[in-house]
Amino acid sequence: MSKKVTNDMTIAQVLMMDRSTASIFMKHGMHCIGCPASSGESIEEASAVHGINADDLLRDLNEYFEKK
């Protein structure tokens, strides 16, 4: 059963599922994966703050987990 990443999850939650997802966040321009906000903001909120397309990020994260 593959894991599903959703908009309301925090970056920290996804990283706890698999630390290798850090490279996916970085690829999308979210370089603050270790900052305190990564455990308090949802992916949707963090994407808005950084001007990142959350749908594209979620697609890549979920494709990663599907292939695992």
Helices and strands as residue ranges (DSSP letters): H 11-17, G 19-21, H 22-27, G 36-39, H 43-50, H 54-67
